[in-house]
């Protein structure tokens, strides 16, 4: 990670545990117009429908917004079509292996990409080999058989050995799902912004914007990625990392944030991280064992922020 500081909070759960929880979604119940949007655009899919719902939310007056987005999510809300509908890119995001998604968006230097990808594979293999069963919070001591029950014998021992063999044959869990589109599919990903990547691979949501520090005025003009009428557009899902034209030179990728941090930061902000660091970063970020705050300094990619904020207010196609 370049120009970064991080705070370790707790030991990281194992990768296999993270894979089980990484696709849980937190959702605000602003879906009352979703069925109508879905009926008007039947071929689009969940993420585009949610974006259209969010667009309607941003268009309503400030005083009406809390009635749509202020209530906390409920279990009933999380079972609605707003959450469970399919999306054309679910196979590259929610349903794909891994706890992070790495998207190649520059195809001009195959040699540089192959060098980067080789380092990523080495890093994933090293990380997987360093994991041990006792690191898994889902794995405790083996339960002891009840007194008087039969827990050993030829059949039981043979079954145990078979299970051990099966465990040894299993591939280690992936950390990243890599999107390296074939030539016919590259137009969708070529040189896309952080916001465009989030909209393709994560689900849009809305939350109350962080409170400005005492004596700080709200941003003007307002922008939904930071603060619009006291609300902020955010994105939920697996962490997105972007290989861009700069990556060919510095062997880094953009780490994209799905939501702003302290007041003044924006959803879609990004920082550059070196390939040999990103596996550890991804696991620790996904587990909550680490946060990246840069000591409050403005060290996000400024050009990418400007690009995101301009795209955020453009009409949906």
N, C-alpha and C positions, 0 to 999 in steps of 0.2 A: 504494500500500500504506500502511495506517495503522499507526503504531507499529511499524515493522518495521526490521530491519537485514538486510543480505544480504552474502554473500561471493562475489565473482566468482572462479571457479576457472580457466576457460580460455575461449577464444573459442567462441561458440556455432556448432554446425554449422547448415547451412541448413535451412529448413523442410521441403524435399522429402526431405532425408536423414532427418529426425526422423520423418516420416510412414512411412518404410520400417521403422523399428525400434520404434515406440512401442507395438506390441501384443505384443512378446515377453514371455513370462511366466516368472518364476522360481517354482518350485514345490517344496515339500517333499514327500517321498514318505510321506504319511500316508493313502494311498488304498486300503488293503487292504480296507476295508469298503464302499467306494464301489459296487461292483457290487450288493451286497445292498440298499443304500439306494436305488439306482436302480430296482431291480426292485420295491421296495415302493411307490415313488412315481413311476410311469412317466410322468406328464404334466407334471412340474414343470420340468425343465431343469437344465443344468449348475450354475448358481450356487446354486440351492436345494439340490441334491444335495450340493454341497460344504459348504454351511452345516450340513446334517444330519451329515455326516462330522465336521466340526469340533465339533459339539455332543457327539458320542460321545467325541472326543478330550478335551474338557474334563471329561467325567464320569469318566474313568479315574483311578486313584490316581496321585499325583505320581511315585512311583518307576517307574511303567511308561511315563510319557510319553516319555522319551528314546528308547525302542525304536521309537516310532511316528514321531517327528518329528526325531530327532537326526541322521539320515543326510543328507548333502547330496544335492541332486537329481542325477539321472543323465539321460543322453540318452534312455535307454529309458523312464524315468518320464515325461519330457516328451511322449512320444508316446501315452500311455495315454488312455482315455476321460475320465479325471479332468481332462484338459487340453483334449481335442479335441472333446468333445461339444458340441452346439449348445445355445444358451440363447434363450428367447423375446425377450430384449432385445438380442441381439447386433447387430441392425440399428441400434440406437441407441448402441452402444458399440464393440465390437471391429471391426465391419464398417463403421461410419460414417466418413465423411471427418473429418479433423481430428486433432489430437494432444491436445485437451482437450474435455471435455463440459461445457456450461453448461446447467443445469436451471432452468427457471422454476418456482418452487413457490408463488408468490403471484399471484393473478389479480384482485386487487381494484382495480387502478389501471392501466387500459390506456394512458392518456396517459404515465404515468411509464415504463412498460415500453417503449413505442415510442421515447421519448427515449433510454433506455438502449441499446436495440437499434440505433438509428441511430448512436450514438457508437461502439458496438462495430464496426459495419460500416466506419465511417470509419477506425477504428484498424487493423483488419485490412488495409484497402486501403493505408494508409500504410506498414504494416510490409512488405507484399508488394512494394510499389514500391521500397522501400529495399534489397531483396535484390539481390545481383549474382551472376553465375555463379561468380566466383572465390571466393565465400564457401562454396561447396558442397564438402565434403571428398570427395565421391564423384566430383567432376569434376576431372581433371588436365589437363595439356597434351595436345592431340590427338596420337595416335600418328603418327609419320612413316612414309610408305610405304617399303617395302624398295627398295634400289637396283635400278633396272632395271624396276620395276613401273610400270604406267600408273595415275596417280592424278588426271589431269585430262583435260579434253576436254568436248565439248558435253553428252554424256549425264550424266557425273558432275556437272558444274556445275549442270545442270538439277535433278538429284536433290537436290543440296545446297540449292538455293534452295527446292525444295518442302519439305524438312525444316525449313528456317528458318521458312517460312510456317506450318507446322503448329505449331511451337513458339510463335510469336507468337499463335496462335489459342487456345492452351491457357489455361484459367482458372488463376489462381494458387492454390496449395494452401490449403485452409482451415486456420486455427488452431483454431477452435472448431466443434464440432457443437452446435447449439442445440436443446434440447428445449423446445418451447412447445406443450404438448399442446392438442388441440381440447377443447371443453367436455365431450364424452363421455368423454375420457380423463384428465381432470384429477384425479380422485379419487386416482389412484395416486401423484401427485407433490405434491399440495397440502400445504404446511407440513411436509414430511418432514424428519427429522433428517439430520445428516451421515452417521450410521451407516446409516440406511435407504437413502440415496442410494448409498453404497458397496456395499451388499448387492445393490442392483438392477443396478448398472452396472460393478462390479469383481468380482474373484474372491477369495474368502477364502483365507487361507493362515495358517500358524503359524510363528513363529520364536522363537529364544531371546530372552528379554527383555534389554534393555541391563543392564549391571551397575550396581548402585547405587554412588555415590561412597563412598570410605572414610568410615566413621562414619555412614553413612546406612542406616536400617532399611528393609526392604521395606514396601510399602504395606499397610495394613490398613483395612478388609477387602480381600482381593485382588480384582482385576478383570482380566478377560482382555484388555481394551484397553490395560492398562498392564503388569501382571505377575500371573500366576496360576501358582503352582508353578514360577516361573522361565521361563515361556513367555508369548508375546504374540500375540494375534490381529491379523493385518494384512490389507491388501487390495491387490491388484495389478491394474493396468490403467491406462487413461487418467486423467489428473487430472480431478477433479470440482470444479466451481464451482457455487454455488447462489445464485440470485436469490430473495430472500425479502421479507417485508413491509417490513423496514428499507430494502431496496434502492429502494423507491419514493421514499424521502426522501433517502438519501445517495448514490444511484447507485453503490453498491459491491456486491460479491458476496462470498460466503464461499468462500475457498480452502480446500479440504478435504484434509487429509493422510491418506494411506492407511496410515501406520504412525507409531508414536511416534518421537521423537528421543532426546535424553538421558533418563536414567532419571527417571521421574515424569511424562513427557509421554505422551499417549495416542493410539492410532490413532483417527482421526476428528476430531482437533483441527482448528480452523479459525481463520482470520484474515480480516479484511475488506480487500478491495483495490478501488481505484477503477477504473472501467471503462476509463479512458484509459491505465492501466498494465498491464492484464491480458494483453494480447497479448505484450508483451515478457517479462513474468514467465513466461507459459506456455512460450514457446520456450526460455528460459534454464533453467527448471526441468527441462523434458523432456530437454535436452541434457546436464544435469549441470554447466552453466557457472555455476550459482548455487544456493546453499542459503540457506534462511531460518532464522535461529537466534535472533533477537531478543536477542542478547547474553546468553542464558540467563535472560531475564526471563519472568515468567508473563504473556504477552500474548495467549494464545489466548482464544477466546470461552468464558468460564466456564460460562454457561448451557447452551451447546451441548455442552460436555464432560459436564456432569451428565446431560443428556438422553441422550447416547450411552451412558454407563455404565449407566444404568438400563435402557435398551433391550437392551443386550448380553446381559443375563442373563434376559430374558424368554423363555418357551417359543416355539419356532417354530410358526407356524400350519400 
